[in-house]
């Protein structure tokens, strides 16, 4: 019989913190190397690869520690917990970055992206201006944070649903 003290949420919390720290480290490295201001995206792809791997690994590890048993509900709790905690770690760092470390970064990034868009001859200056206005709306750190947490929770739910369906084993 499985141990009743093994909580999926508590089991996943440390992994969520670790995953959040990984995203924070990627963000710090891209900022320090100048890749962030150039809007280089490939470092973020590392996180997008690590994210589902961690969720699936933790679901598997939980199942092993739970006498080989796993319900879909437990898998979902694990995945969403990891996703939300990692997103919250990233949000806290993002707010500190935006308000304390480099408050001018968002406007510098917007300006740089606008320059790159204007270099592209197929986009009219009016279209660039409209896109820049839209970007400024989403640069509000609170709106961006809410979107980040919501998307992270949704993807955590999807990956844990897949992992839970595959690894599910009940009494």
RABELVEN-V328452 format. One record per residue. N is the residue number from 1. RES is the residue in one small letter. BURIAL is + if it has 16 or more other C-alpha atoms within 10 Angstrom, else -. Layout:
((N;RES;BURIAL) (N;RES;BURIAL))
//
This chain:
((1;x;-) (2;x;-) (3;x;-) (4;x;-) (5;x;-) (6;x;-) (7;x;-) (8;x;+) (9;x;+) (10;x;-) (11;x;+) (12;x;+) (13;x;+) (14;x;-) (15;x;+) (16;x;+) (17;x;+) (18;x;+) (19;x;+) (20;x;+) (21;x;+) (22;x;+) (23;x;+) (24;x;+) (25;x;-) (26;x;+) (27;x;+) (28;x;-) (29;x;-) (30;x;+) (31;x;-) (32;x;-) (33;x;-) (34;x;-) (35;x;-) (36;x;+) (37;x;+) (38;x;-) (39;x;-) (40;x;-) (41;x;-) (42;x;-) (43;x;-) (44;x;-) (45;x;-) (46;x;-) (47;x;+) (48;x;-) (49;x;-) (50;x;-) (51;x;+) (52;x;+) (53;x;-) (54;x;+) (55;x;+) (56;x;+) (57;x;-) (58;x;+) (59;x;+) (60;x;+) (61;x;-) (62;x;+) (63;x;+) (64;x;-) (65;x;-) (66;x;+) (67;x;-) (68;x;+) (69;x;+) (70;x;+) (71;x;-) (72;x;+) (73;x;-) (74;x;+) (75;x;+) (76;x;+) (77;x;+) (78;x;+) (79;x;+) (80;x;+) (81;x;+) (82;x;+) (83;x;+) (84;x;+) (85;x;+) (86;x;+) (87;x;+) (88;x;+) (89;x;+) (90;x;+) (91;x;+) (92;x;-) (93;x;+) (94;x;+) (95;x;-) (96;x;-) (97;x;-) (98;x;+) (99;x;-) (100;x;-) (101;x;-) (102;x;-) (103;x;-) (104;x;-) (105;x;+) (106;x;+) (107;x;-) (108;x;-) (109;x;-) (110;x;+) (111;x;-) (112;x;-) (113;x;+) (114;x;+) (115;x;-) (116;x;-) (117;x;+) (118;x;+) (119;x;-) (120;x;-) (121;x;-) (122;x;-) (123;x;-) (124;x;-) (125;x;-) (126;x;-) (127;x;-) (128;x;+) (129;x;-) (130;x;-) (131;x;-) (132;x;+) (133;x;-) (134;x;-) (135;x;-) (136;x;-) (137;x;-) (138;x;-) (139;x;-) (140;x;-) (141;x;+) (142;x;-) (143;x;-) (144;x;-) (145;x;+) (146;x;-) (147;x;-) (148;x;+) (149;x;+) (150;x;-) (151;x;-) (152;x;+) (153;x;+) (154;x;+) (155;x;+) (156;x;+) (157;x;+) (158;x;+) (159;x;+) (160;x;+) (161;x;+) (162;x;+) (163;x;+) (164;x;+) (165;x;-) (166;x;-) (167;x;+) (168;x;+) (169;x;-) (170;x;-) (171;x;-))
//
